[in-house]
């Protein structure tokens, strides 16, 4: 469980910068997925159930002006920065684990 901070800037306007903090990296990754799901709900209010695949999620992440995170490192008592590619890799691993758990 490493405290993590998600930094997001959806568009080039600096005033759109926000951050969220999470108790763990997994919570942060699930938070990114929720942000995308909220985006889909706003774009498709008439759809009762939102579904998407990982490539659509990754396209959304790529379209964001900036997305990065800071993860607390207990050994050094500092926060390590990670970029979009790291976040996408960790989301892929998280969703793959979730899918394998559902199929068992």
C-alpha positions in Angstrom: 0.0 0.0 0.0 1.8 3.1 -1.3 0.1 6.5 -1.1 -0.3 7.7 -4.7 -1.2 11.0 -6.3 -2.7 11.3 -9.7 -2.0 14.4 -11.7 -4.3 15.1 -14.6 -4.6 17.9 -17.2 -7.3 17.0 -19.8 -6.7 19.9 -22.2 -3.9 22.4 -22.8 -5.6 25.0 -20.6 -3.5 25.0 -17.4 -6.6 25.8 -15.3 -7.9 22.2 -16.0 -5.1 20.7 -13.9 -6.3 18.6 -11.0 -5.0 16.0 -8.6 -6.4 13.2 -6.6 -4.7 11.1 -3.9 -5.2 7.4 -3.3 -4.2 4.9 -0.6 -2.6 2.6 -3.1 -1.4 2.3 -6.7 -4.3 -0.1 -7.5 -6.8 2.5 -6.1 -5.2 5.1 -8.4 -5.4 2.8 -11.4 -9.1 2.1 -10.7 -9.5 5.9 -10.4 -8.2 6.4 -13.9 -10.7 3.8 -15.2 -13.5 5.6 -13.3 -12.5 9.0 -14.8 -12.8 7.4 -18.3 -16.2 5.8 -17.3 -17.5 9.2 -16.2 -16.3 10.7 -19.4 -18.2 8.0 -21.4 -21.4 8.6 -19.3 -21.3 12.3 -20.0 -20.9 11.7 -23.7 -23.6 9.0 -23.8 -26.2 9.9 -21.2 -28.8 7.7 -22.9 -26.8 4.5 -22.5 -27.7 2.5 -19.4 -24.6 0.4 -19.2 -21.2 1.6 -20.3 -18.8 -0.9 -21.8 -15.4 -0.3 -23.3 -12.2 -2.2 -24.2 -8.7 -1.5 -23.0 -7.7 0.1 -26.4 -10.4 2.7 -26.0 -9.2 3.5 -22.5 -5.6 3.8 -23.7 -6.7 6.1 -26.5 -8.5 8.3 -24.0 -5.3 8.4 -21.8 -3.2 9.3 -24.9 -5.6 12.2 -25.7 -5.1 13.8 -22.3 -2.8 16.7 -22.3 -1.0 15.3 -19.2 -1.5 12.3 -17.0 1.1 11.3 -14.4 1.4 10.0 -10.9 3.6 10.2 -7.9 4.0 7.0 -5.8 5.4 7.1 -2.3 8.6 5.2 -1.8 8.9 4.1 1.8 12.6 3.2 1.5 13.6 6.8 0.6 10.6 8.7 2.1 10.0 10.3 -1.3 7.5 10.2 -4.2 8.6 8.7 -7.5 7.1 10.1 -10.7 5.6 7.9 -13.4 4.2 8.8 -16.8 1.3 7.8 -19.0 3.1 4.7 -20.3 3.7 3.4 -16.8 0.1 4.0 -15.9 -1.2 2.2 -19.0 1.2 -0.8 -18.3 -0.1 -1.0 -14.7 -3.7 -0.8 -15.8 -3.2 -3.5 -18.3 -1.7 -5.8 -15.6 -4.6 -4.9 -13.2 -7.3 -5.6 -15.8 -5.7 -8.8 -16.9 -5.6 -10.1 -13.3 -9.2 -9.0 -12.9 -10.3 -10.8 -16.1 -8.4 -14.0 -15.1 -10.1 -14.0 -11.7 -13.5 -13.6 -13.3 -12.8 -16.5 -15.6 -11.9 -18.9 -12.9 
